[in-house]
Amino acid sequence: MINIKYDKTELPSQSIGLLSSLKGLHVINVYRLFDWDISNYMNTFGVKESGLFSSGNGPILLHMENDIIVSIISVNKYISVVLQKENSLEETIGKEGKYSECKVISNESEKYTNGEWKTITGMVIKSLNIIKIKNIDSSGRPFPNERGIEIIFEEGKRMFIAYKLCENIESNLSISSECIFFDDIKNHTDIISV
């Protein structure tokens, strides 16, 4: 399993400046990092090979123009996604990078995507939204509950990167173009525009 260090991560609401800096930038690539054996993951969770980019496990890296790299990670104890600005691709997924042991799946992969995400390479981010759930768990403890980020491209396409938010896709950290909120949370959703 990946040994993720959370010391430099922030909740999306603490990363408004970072998220805002992505507006107007072109996507170079989006990567899904896998710390499982892929066939074992597919057998365990019933995911088809072409759905691994969207339904996989592990961090997601947004690689933007000007070499801006942002990792998005799901954190169970916060019931949220968190963000971290990375220094470089080499330090992140290179031979000696912190995720060097992971299988890297690109949005341009013919094998691990259904072809839907290949087109976002070169697209420009128009706006972003943070998706927050306004509730507490059954123990009564409040959690940040910042469950996802919606990216809206100038070309009209949308990308949801979400932690246990979308009923239409099963994964701890999913990537989807449409997010159908689970029934128990759809009436408790706050959208924070960036």
N, CA and C of each residue as an Amber inpcrd file, in Angstrom:
protein
   582
   0.8370000  -1.1930000   0.0000000   0.0000000   0.0000000   0.0000000
   0.8760000   1.2480000   0.0000000   0.3440000   2.3250000  -0.5490000
   1.0700000   3.5830000  -0.6080000   1.1880000   4.1680000   0.7940000
   2.3680000   4.6490000   1.1190000   2.5660000   5.3400000   2.3820000
   2.4310000   6.8440000   2.1010000   1.2150000   7.3530000   2.2690000
   0.9420000   8.7460000   1.9540000   1.2340000   9.6060000   3.1670000
   1.9780000  10.6840000   2.9480000   2.2440000  11.6370000   4.0210000
   1.2760000  12.7980000   3.8420000   0.4910000  13.0500000   4.8870000
  -0.5450000  14.0700000   4.8160000  -0.0970000  15.4180000   5.3740000
   1.1640000  15.5540000   5.7460000   1.5960000  16.7670000   6.4310000
   1.4750000  18.0320000   5.5780000   1.5200000  17.9120000   4.2950000
   1.4270000  19.0950000   3.4320000   0.1090000  19.1550000   2.6680000
  -0.8390000  18.3280000   3.0590000  -2.1260000  18.3330000   2.3790000
  -3.0720000  19.3080000   3.0590000  -4.0370000  19.7760000   2.2820000
  -5.0510000  20.6850000   2.8020000  -6.4010000  20.2830000   2.2520000
  -7.4350000  20.5790000   3.0170000  -8.7920000  20.4160000   2.5100000
  -8.9990000  21.3720000   1.3480000  -9.9180000  21.0710000   0.4470000
 -10.1580000  21.9900000  -0.6690000 -10.4740000  23.4240000  -0.2150000
 -11.2580000  23.5810000   0.8600000 -11.6030000  24.9310000   1.3250000
 -10.3870000  25.6770000   1.8680000  -9.3310000  24.9610000   2.2140000
  -8.0810000  25.5830000   2.6510000  -7.1420000  25.8130000   1.4750000
  -7.5600000  25.3720000   0.2910000  -6.7200000  25.4410000  -0.9080000
  -7.3550000  26.2850000  -1.9990000  -8.1570000  27.2650000  -1.6110000
  -8.8540000  28.1030000  -2.6070000  -7.8470000  28.7660000  -3.5480000
  -6.7410000  29.2660000  -3.0020000  -5.7180000  29.9040000  -3.8380000
  -5.1460000  28.9450000  -4.8660000  -4.8170000  27.7400000  -4.4290000
  -4.2800000  26.7260000  -5.3410000  -5.3070000  26.3670000  -6.4100000
  -6.5550000  26.1220000  -5.9850000  -7.5980000  25.7730000  -6.9570000
  -7.8440000  26.9200000  -7.9270000  -7.8720000  28.1450000  -7.4250000
  -8.0820000  29.3160000  -8.2970000  -6.9720000  29.4570000  -9.3240000
  -5.7480000  29.0860000  -8.9240000  -4.6100000  29.2120000  -9.8460000
  -4.7210000  28.2610000 -11.0380000  -5.5980000  27.2520000 -10.9550000
  -5.7650000  26.3070000 -12.0570000  -6.6820000  26.8540000 -13.1500000
  -7.4950000  27.8590000 -12.8070000  -8.4230000  28.4190000 -13.7940000
  -7.6480000  29.0940000 -14.9210000  -8.0680000  28.7990000 -16.1390000
  -7.4150000  29.3600000 -17.3150000  -6.2330000  28.5530000 -17.8120000
  -5.8780000  27.4850000 -17.0960000  -4.7420000  26.6500000 -17.4980000
  -5.2040000  25.4410000 -18.3120000  -4.3280000  24.9950000 -19.2170000
  -4.5650000  23.7910000 -20.0140000  -4.1500000  22.5500000 -19.2320000
  -4.9090000  21.4860000 -19.4120000  -4.5620000  20.1870000 -18.8320000
  -3.4810000  19.5450000 -19.7000000  -2.4040000  19.1540000 -19.0670000
  -1.3630000  18.3860000 -19.7710000  -1.7270000  16.9020000 -19.6950000
  -2.0900000  16.4620000 -18.4790000  -2.4550000  15.0610000 -18.2700000
  -3.1020000  14.9150000 -16.9010000  -3.8600000  13.8500000 -16.7390000
  -4.4030000  13.4660000 -15.4360000  -3.9740000  12.0190000 -15.2290000
  -3.4600000  11.7370000 -14.0390000  -2.9570000  10.3990000 -13.7450000
  -3.7040000   9.8020000 -12.5550000  -3.9710000   8.5150000 -12.6420000
  -4.4900000   7.7270000 -11.5210000  -3.3400000   6.8530000 -11.0700000
  -3.0450000   6.8510000  -9.7740000  -1.9680000   6.0340000  -9.2350000
  -2.5610000   4.8100000  -8.5510000  -1.9860000   3.6530000  -8.8420000
  -2.4810000   2.3820000  -8.3180000  -1.4300000   1.7280000  -7.4520000
  -1.8010000   1.3780000  -6.2330000  -0.8730000   0.6370000  -5.3860000
  -1.2950000  -0.8200000  -5.2230000  -2.3310000  -1.2350000  -5.9130000
  -2.7670000  -2.6290000  -5.9310000  -2.2690000  -3.2870000  -7.2090000
  -2.1680000  -4.6020000  -7.1690000  -2.0100000  -5.3590000  -8.3980000
  -3.3210000  -5.1840000  -9.1770000  -3.2450000  -4.7950000 -10.4160000
  -4.4450000  -4.4300000 -11.1740000  -5.4180000  -5.5960000 -11.3250000
  -4.9210000  -6.8060000 -11.6480000  -5.8680000  -7.9150000 -11.7910000
  -6.5150000  -8.2780000 -10.4670000  -5.7650000  -8.1650000  -9.3850000
  -6.3350000  -8.4230000  -8.0640000  -7.4230000  -7.3820000  -7.7480000
  -7.1700000  -6.1390000  -8.0620000  -8.1560000  -5.0820000  -7.8260000
  -9.4320000  -5.3410000  -8.6470000  -9.2530000  -5.6880000  -9.9160000
 -10.4100000  -5.9440000 -10.7910000 -11.2300000  -7.1140000 -10.2500000
 -10.5730000  -8.1910000  -9.8200000 -11.2910000  -9.3520000  -9.2770000
 -11.9720000  -9.0390000  -7.9520000 -11.3000000  -8.3040000  -7.0750000
 -11.8430000  -7.9920000  -5.7550000 -13.0660000  -7.0780000  -5.8470000
 -12.9930000  -6.0590000  -6.7240000 -14.0530000  -5.0490000  -6.7690000
 -14.9580000  -5.1380000  -7.9970000 -14.6970000  -6.1010000  -8.8590000
 -15.5450000  -6.2830000 -10.0370000 -15.4750000  -5.1270000 -11.0230000
 -14.3160000  -4.5090000 -11.1280000 -14.1290000  -3.3690000 -12.0390000
 -13.5540000  -3.8870000 -13.3470000 -14.1260000  -3.4340000 -14.4580000
 -13.5950000  -3.7960000 -15.7690000 -12.2960000  -3.0320000 -16.0150000
 -11.4540000  -3.6130000 -16.8440000 -10.1680000  -2.9930000 -17.1630000
 -10.3430000  -1.5630000 -17.6790000 -11.3500000  -1.3380000 -18.5110000
 -11.5650000  -0.0090000 -19.0900000 -12.0960000   1.0050000 -18.0750000
 -12.4550000   0.5330000 -16.8640000 -12.9600000   1.4310000 -15.8320000
 -11.9560000   1.7470000 -14.7400000 -10.7280000   1.2730000 -14.8830000
  -9.7430000   1.4440000 -13.8220000  -9.3560000   2.9070000 -13.5940000
  -9.2900000   3.7050000 -14.6370000  -8.9530000   5.1180000 -14.4570000
 -10.0200000   5.8150000 -13.6190000 -11.2740000   5.5380000 -13.8890000
 -12.3770000   6.1920000 -13.1880000 -12.6610000   5.6000000 -11.8160000
 -12.5520000   4.2980000 -11.6900000 -12.9780000   3.6110000 -10.4620000
 -11.8320000   3.0360000  -9.6590000 -10.6410000   3.4200000  -9.9420000
  -9.5020000   2.8310000  -9.2580000  -9.3280000   3.3420000  -7.8510000
  -8.2400000   2.9270000  -7.2500000  -7.8940000   3.4400000  -5.9340000
  -6.6180000   4.2600000  -6.0730000  -6.2740000   4.9840000  -5.0600000
  -5.0200000   5.7280000  -5.0750000  -5.2030000   7.1630000  -5.5180000
  -4.1830000   7.9640000  -5.2800000  -4.2290000   9.3940000  -5.5900000
  -4.4520000   9.6790000  -7.0720000  -4.9250000  10.8870000  -7.3160000
  -5.0930000  11.4030000  -8.6780000  -4.1840000  12.6130000  -8.8000000
  -3.4530000  12.6820000  -9.8960000  -2.5820000  13.8260000 -10.1460000
  -3.1200000  14.6370000 -11.3110000  -3.2810000  15.9350000 -11.0910000
  -3.6050000  16.8540000 -12.1750000  -2.2970000  17.4940000 -12.6110000
  -1.9060000  17.2940000 -13.8480000  -0.7010000  17.9210000 -14.3900000
  -1.1600000  19.0190000 -15.3450000  -0.9170000  20.2530000 -14.9510000
  -1.3770000  21.4070000 -15.7120000  -0.2000000  22.0810000 -16.4030000
  -0.5220000  23.0000000 -17.3350000   0.5510000  23.7520000 -17.9750000
   1.3410000  24.5080000 -16.9090000   2.5160000  24.9920000 -17.2640000
   3.4540000  25.6350000 -16.3390000   3.9460000  24.6600000 -15.2690000
   3.8280000  23.3750000 -15.5520000   4.2580000  22.2980000 -14.6420000
   3.6620000  22.3990000 -13.2480000   2.4170000  22.8140000 -13.1730000
   1.6920000  22.7970000 -11.9070000   1.1080000  21.3980000 -11.7510000
   1.4310000  20.7720000 -10.6330000   0.9750000  19.4100000 -10.3600000
   0.2810000  19.3990000  -9.0060000  -0.9540000  18.9040000  -9.0020000
  -1.7410000  18.8390000  -7.7790000  -2.1740000  17.3930000  -7.5690000
  -1.8850000  16.8610000  -6.3760000  -2.3820000  15.5240000  -6.0620000
  -3.6650000  15.6650000  -5.2570000  -4.5980000  14.7640000  -5.5390000
  -5.8750000  14.7110000  -4.8340000  -5.9710000  13.3170000  -4.2240000
  -6.2050000  13.2940000  -2.9130000  -6.1620000  12.0520000  -2.1500000
  -7.4290000  11.9730000  -1.2960000  -7.9680000  10.7780000  -1.1180000
  -9.0960000  10.6170000  -0.1970000  -8.5600000  10.2450000   1.1810000
  -9.1780000  10.8280000   2.2140000  -8.7400000  10.5700000   3.5820000
  -9.9560000  10.1570000   4.4100000  -9.9740000   8.8920000   4.8090000
 -11.1110000   8.3450000   5.5580000 -11.3970000   9.1090000   6.8460000
 -10.3600000   9.4760000   7.5960000 -10.6010000  10.0990000   8.9020000
 -11.2400000  11.4830000   8.7880000 -11.1380000  12.1280000   7.6240000
 -11.7930000  13.4190000   7.3960000 -13.0840000  13.2790000   6.6040000
 -13.3220000  12.0950000   6.0590000 -14.4130000  11.8610000   5.1150000
 -14.3500000  12.9450000   4.0290000 -13.1810000  13.1130000   3.4570000
 -12.9210000  14.2190000   2.5360000 -11.8240000  13.8590000   1.5450000
 -11.7120000  14.7140000   0.5570000 -10.5320000  14.7070000  -0.2900000
  -9.6050000  15.7880000   0.2520000  -8.3240000  15.6160000   0.0190000
  -7.3440000  16.6360000   0.3690000  -6.4630000  16.8740000  -0.8460000
  -5.8240000  18.0280000  -0.8690000  -4.9860000  18.4240000  -1.9970000
  -3.5580000  18.6690000  -1.5350000  -2.6480000  18.4940000  -2.4610000
  -1.2620000  18.8450000  -2.1960000  -0.6270000  19.2960000  -3.4940000
   0.0510000  20.4410000  -3.4590000   0.8080000  20.8970000  -4.6290000
   2.1320000  20.1400000  -4.6190000   2.4340000  19.5210000  -5.7280000
   3.6600000  18.7350000  -5.8450000   4.7470000  19.5740000  -6.5050000
   6.0060000  19.2230000  -6.2500000   7.1240000  19.9790000  -6.8200000
   7.3570000  19.6790000  -8.2930000   7.2850000  18.3850000  -8.6480000
   7.5370000  18.0020000 -10.0380000   7.0130000  16.5920000 -10.2650000
   6.8350000  16.2500000 -11.5330000   6.4320000  14.8740000 -11.8590000
   7.5150000  13.8920000 -11.4360000   8.7660000  14.2810000 -11.6460000
   9.8780000  13.4040000 -11.2980000   9.8710000  13.0640000  -9.8040000
   9.6370000  14.0510000  -8.9430000   9.6110000  13.8180000  -7.4930000
   8.3450000  13.0790000  -7.0570000   7.3420000  13.0720000  -7.9170000
   6.0740000  12.4490000  -7.5480000   5.9660000  11.0320000  -8.0830000
   6.1360000  10.8630000  -9.3990000   5.9810000   9.5250000  -9.9920000
   7.2200000   9.0460000 -10.7440000   8.3080000   9.7980000 -10.6290000
   9.5590000   9.3910000 -11.2770000  10.1790000   8.1880000 -10.5900000
  11.3180000   7.7600000 -11.1060000  12.0130000   6.5690000 -10.6120000
  12.2520000   6.5990000  -9.1010000  12.5730000   7.7530000  -8.5580000
  12.8270000   7.9030000  -7.1250000  11.7060000   8.6850000  -6.4350000
  10.5990000   8.9070000  -7.1210000   9.5080000   9.7120000  -6.5830000
   8.7640000   9.0390000  -5.4420000   7.9610000   9.8360000  -4.7270000
   7.2720000   9.2990000  -3.5540000   6.2350000   8.2360000  -3.9130000
   5.7540000   8.2290000  -5.1610000   4.7990000   7.2100000  -5.6050000
   5.4140000   6.3020000  -6.6730000   6.7240000   6.1500000  -6.6420000
   7.4150000   5.3890000  -7.6950000   6.9790000   3.9260000  -7.7500000
   6.4700000   3.3860000  -6.6310000   6.0520000   1.9810000  -6.6180000
   4.6660000   1.7680000  -7.2120000   3.9890000   2.8380000  -7.5600000
   2.6170000   2.7410000  -8.0770000   2.5840000   2.5500000  -9.5890000
   1.5600000   1.8900000 -10.0350000   1.2470000   1.8390000 -11.4670000
   0.5730000   3.1630000 -11.7920000   1.0090000   3.8010000 -12.8560000
   0.4750000   5.1010000 -13.2530000  -0.4040000   4.9070000 -14.4810000
  -1.6600000   5.3420000 -14.3640000  -2.5900000   5.2480000 -15.4830000
  -2.9310000   6.6660000 -15.9320000  -2.7120000   6.9470000 -17.1970000
  -2.9770000   8.2630000 -17.7590000  -4.4050000   8.3460000 -18.2930000
  -4.9460000   9.5570000 -18.3090000  -6.2700000   9.7670000 -18.9110000
  -6.2570000   9.4230000 -20.4010000  -5.0920000   9.3400000 -20.9950000
  -4.9760000   9.0300000 -22.4170000  -4.8560000   7.5350000 -22.6990000
  -4.8700000   6.7130000 -21.6620000  -4.7210000   5.2730000 -21.8200000
  -5.8870000   4.6810000 -22.6030000  -5.5730000   3.9360000 -23.6330000
  -6.6050000   3.2380000 -24.4080000  -7.1300000   2.0300000 -23.6230000
  -6.2520000   1.4300000 -22.8570000  -6.5720000   0.1880000 -22.1690000
  -7.3950000   0.4010000 -20.8960000  -7.0690000   1.4310000 -20.1110000
  -7.6650000   1.5820000 -18.7810000  -8.7400000   2.6590000 -18.6760000
  -9.0680000   3.2930000 -19.7760000 -10.1850000   4.2480000 -19.7700000
 -11.1690000   3.8080000 -20.8400000 -12.3530000   4.3340000 -20.7610000
 -13.3370000   4.0070000 -21.7960000 -13.2510000   4.9910000 -22.9560000
 -12.1680000   5.7680000 -23.0180000 -11.9650000   6.7400000 -24.0800000
 -12.5230000   8.1110000 -23.7490000 -13.3670000   8.1790000 -22.7240000
 -14.0290000   9.4300000 -22.3620000 -13.0460000  10.5190000 -21.9270000
 -11.9600000  10.1370000 -21.2710000 -11.0750000  11.1360000 -20.6650000
  -9.9190000  11.5580000 -21.5580000  -9.7350000  10.9040000 -22.6730000
  -8.6370000  11.2640000 -23.5710000  -8.7760000  12.7100000 -24.0550000
 -10.0060000  13.1500000 -24.2300000 -10.2530000  14.4770000 -24.8020000
  -9.9270000  15.6380000 -23.8630000  -9.7340000  15.3860000 -22.5550000
  -9.4730000  16.5220000 -21.6570000  -8.0500000  17.0520000 -21.7750000
  -7.1470000  16.2580000 -22.3550000  -5.7910000  16.7650000 -22.5840000
  -5.8940000  17.9800000 -23.4940000  -5.3450000  19.0950000 -23.0270000
  -5.3870000  20.3390000 -23.7910000  -6.5710000  21.2310000 -23.4600000
  -7.5670000  20.7010000 -22.7530000  -8.7110000  21.5400000 -22.3770000
  -8.2930000  22.5550000 -21.3100000  -9.0740000  23.6300000 -21.2190000
  -8.7940000  24.7190000 -20.2840000  -9.8270000  24.6980000 -19.1650000
  -9.3410000  24.8060000 -17.9220000 -10.2480000  24.8440000 -16.7780000
 -10.9050000  26.2220000 -16.6970000 -12.2250000  26.2120000 -16.7150000
 -13.0080000  27.4480000 -16.6250000 -13.3260000  27.7870000 -15.1750000
 -13.7990000  26.7930000 -14.4180000 -14.1520000  27.0250000 -13.0180000
 -14.0940000  25.7190000 -12.2440000 -14.1330000  25.8550000 -10.9250000
 -14.1030000  24.6920000 -10.0410000 -15.0940000  24.9020000  -8.9160000
 -15.6360000  23.8080000  -8.4230000 -16.5330000  23.8270000  -7.2750000
 -16.0620000  22.8010000  -6.2590000 -16.1950000  23.1530000  -4.9950000
 -15.9430000  22.2070000  -3.9090000 -17.3080000  21.6760000  -3.4880000
 -17.4150000  20.3690000  -3.3410000 -18.6800000  19.7550000  -2.9310000
 -18.5320000  19.3140000  -1.4800000 -19.3300000  19.9320000  -0.6290000
 -19.2700000  19.6800000   0.8200000 -20.6200000  19.1490000   1.2840000
 -20.5820000  18.1920000   2.1850000 -21.8060000  17.6300000   2.7560000
 -22.0100000  18.2620000   4.1350000 -23.2110000  18.7860000   4.3570000
 -23.5370000  19.4750000   5.6130000 -24.1800000  18.5070000   6.5980000
 -23.4450000  17.5820000   7.0980000 -24.0030000  16.7010000   8.1210000
 -22.8950000  16.1340000   8.9790000 -23.2670000  15.4270000   9.9970000
 -22.2960000  14.7680000  10.8540000 -22.6060000  13.2790000  10.8420000
 -21.6370000  12.5020000  11.2330000 -21.8790000  11.0580000  11.2480000
 -22.7260000  10.6830000  12.4600000 -23.0930000   9.4470000  12.5600000
 -23.9840000   8.9780000  13.6200000 -23.3860000   9.1190000  15.0230000
 -22.0680000   9.2830000  15.1230000 -21.4410000   9.4530000  16.4300000
 -21.6070000  10.8810000  16.9380000 -22.0420000  11.7780000  16.0800000
 -22.2180000  13.1750000  16.4710000 -20.9720000  14.0170000  16.2750000
 -19.8890000  13.4080000  15.8330000 -18.6530000  14.1660000  15.6100000
 -18.7100000  14.8590000  14.2560000 -18.3520000  16.1260000  14.2190000
 -18.3340000  16.8100000  12.9230000 -17.0910000  16.3910000  12.1190000
 -17.2510000  16.2900000  10.8360000 -16.1480000  16.0010000   9.9300000
 -16.1180000  17.0900000   8.8650000 -14.9690000  17.3180000   8.2530000
 -14.9370000  18.3300000   7.1890000 -15.9160000  18.0090000   6.0520000
 -16.0160000  16.7160000   5.6940000 -16.9610000  16.2780000   4.6640000
 -16.8400000  17.0390000   3.3510000 -15.6370000  17.4110000   2.9810000
 -15.4050000  18.0340000   1.6750000 -15.1510000  16.8940000   0.7090000
 -16.2340000  16.4190000   0.1160000 -16.2340000  15.1360000  -0.5820000
 -15.7000000  15.1720000  -1.9990000 -15.6340000  16.3450000  -2.6160000
 -15.1730000  16.3090000  -3.9890000 -14.9300000  17.6690000  -4.5950000
 -14.3890000  17.5950000  -5.7910000 -14.1210000  18.7880000  -6.5900000
 -14.7380000  18.5580000  -7.9590000 -15.4760000  19.5470000  -8.4170000
 -16.0210000  19.5230000  -9.7720000 -15.1950000  20.4930000 -10.6000000
 -14.6630000  19.9990000 -11.6960000 -13.8900000  20.8290000 -12.6160000
 -14.7380000  21.0400000 -13.8610000 -14.9170000  22.3010000 -14.2390000
 -15.6920000  22.6260000 -15.4290000 -14.7320000  23.2270000 -16.4500000
 -14.7050000  22.6220000 -17.6160000 -13.7970000  23.0660000 -18.6660000
 -14.4910000  24.0600000 -19.5850000 -13.7120000  24.9430000 -20.1950000
 -14.2660000  25.9360000 -21.1220000 -15.0440000  25.2610000 -22.2430000
 -14.6440000  24.0650000 -22.5860000 -15.2910000  23.3260000 -23.6670000
 -16.6220000  22.7150000 -23.2380000 -17.0110000  22.8870000 -21.9720000
 -18.2980000  22.3930000 -21.4790000 -18.2480000  21.0730000 -20.7310000
 -17.1840000  20.3320000 -20.8800000 -17.0610000  19.0390000 -20.1910000
 -16.8620000  19.2650000 -18.6960000 -17.3240000  18.3010000 -17.9030000
 -17.1720000  18.3400000 -16.4460000 -16.4240000  17.1020000 -15.9710000
 -15.6910000  17.2830000 -14.8870000 -15.0000000  16.1610000 -14.2610000
 -15.2140000  16.2710000 -12.7520000 -15.8050000  15.2350000 -12.1670000
 -15.9740000  15.1550000 -10.7210000 -14.8960000  14.2310000 -10.1790000
 -14.1420000  14.7150000  -9.2070000 -13.1990000  13.8770000  -8.4800000
 -13.7600000  13.8270000  -7.0690000 -14.2470000  12.6580000  -6.6640000
 -15.0670000  12.6080000  -5.4550000 -14.7650000  11.4030000  -4.5760000
 -14.9320000  11.6190000  -3.2870000 -14.7700000  10.5740000  -2.2730000
 -16.1480000  10.1170000  -1.8040000 -16.5130000   8.8910000  -2.1590000
 -17.7780000   8.2790000  -1.7340000 -18.9530000   9.2500000  -1.8380000
 -19.1050000   9.8360000  -3.0100000 -20.1380000  10.8430000  -3.2280000
 -21.1060000  10.4430000  -4.3340000 -20.5870000   9.7930000  -5.3630000
 -21.3670000   9.5140000  -6.5600000 -21.9140000   8.0910000  -6.5520000
 -23.2080000   7.9900000  -6.5950000 -23.8780000   6.6910000  -6.5870000
 -23.6010000   5.9070000  -7.8670000 -23.3730000   6.6290000  -8.9560000
 -23.2060000   5.9900000 -10.2560000 -21.8070000   5.4180000 -10.4950000
 -20.9000000   5.5660000  -9.5280000 -19.5610000   4.9990000  -9.7050000
 -19.0150000   4.5900000  -8.3410000 -18.5710000   3.3370000  -8.2440000
 -18.0920000   2.8280000  -6.9600000 -16.5830000   2.9260000  -6.8760000
 -16.1310000   3.6850000  -5.8970000 -14.7110000   3.8410000  -5.6580000
 -14.5490000   4.7830000  -4.4850000 -13.4920000   4.6070000  -3.7170000
 -13.2140000   5.5790000  -2.6630000 -12.9250000   6.9490000  -3.2500000
 -12.2340000   6.9800000  -4.3530000 -11.9010000   8.2370000  -5.0260000
 -12.1930000   8.0450000  -6.5090000 -13.3440000   8.5390000  -6.9300000
 -13.7960000   8.2940000  -8.3010000 -13.5810000   9.5110000  -9.1940000
 -13.5390000   9.2280000 -10.4780000 -13.4970000  10.2630000 -11.5110000
 -14.6950000  10.0000000 -12.4100000 -15.5570000  10.9980000 -12.5570000
 -16.7260000  10.8080000 -13.4150000 -17.1260000  12.1220000 -14.0600000
 -17.8420000  12.0190000 -15.1710000 -18.3350000  13.2180000 -15.8640000
 -19.7060000  13.6160000 -15.3460000 -20.3300000  12.7180000 -14.6090000
 -21.6320000  12.9770000 -13.9990000 -21.5930000  12.3710000 -12.6070000
 -22.1480000  13.0770000 -11.6480000 -22.1530000  12.5710000 -10.2830000
 -23.5830000  12.5760000  -9.7720000 -24.1370000  11.3960000  -9.6080000
 -25.4730000  11.2580000  -9.0280000 -25.2540000  11.0310000  -7.5370000
 -25.5970000  12.0380000  -6.7280000 -25.3560000  11.9620000  -5.2930000
 -26.1800000  10.8480000  -4.6680000 -25.5940000  10.1730000  -3.6790000
 -26.3340000   9.1800000  -2.9190000 -27.5620000   9.8390000  -2.2960000
 -28.6600000   9.1000000  -2.2000000 -29.9180000   9.6400000  -1.6650000
 -29.7670000  10.2830000  -0.2950000 -29.0010000   9.6490000   0.5840000
 -28.9010000  10.1650000   1.9530000 -28.0950000  11.4530000   2.0780000
 -27.4140000  11.8770000   1.0050000 -26.6370000  13.1100000   1.0990000
 -27.0750000  14.2000000   0.1290000 -27.9190000  13.8590000  -0.8420000
 -28.2360000  14.8530000  -1.8770000 -28.9050000  16.1120000  -1.3410000
 -29.6480000  16.0230000  -0.2320000 -30.2980000  17.2050000   0.3360000
 -29.4230000  17.9240000   1.3530000 -28.2070000  17.4550000   1.5200000
 -27.2670000  18.0430000   2.4970000 -25.9980000  18.5520000   1.8130000
 -26.1160000  18.9440000   0.5650000 -24.9460000  19.2980000  -0.2190000
 -24.7830000  20.8180000  -0.3320000 -23.5660000  21.2750000  -0.0820000
 -23.1830000  22.6690000  -0.3130000 -22.2030000  22.6910000  -1.4710000
 -22.3930000  23.5950000  -2.3840000 -21.4430000  23.7750000  -3.4920000
 -20.7380000  25.0920000  -3.2340000 -19.4130000  25.0410000  -3.1360000
 -18.6000000  26.2310000  -2.9020000 -17.8640000  26.5420000  -4.1850000
 -18.2120000  27.6530000  -4.8270000 -17.5570000  28.0520000  -6.0770000
 -16.1780000  28.6230000  -5.7930000 -15.2450000  28.2510000  -6.6440000
 -13.8710000  28.7500000  -6.4960000 -13.6380000  29.8140000  -7.5520000
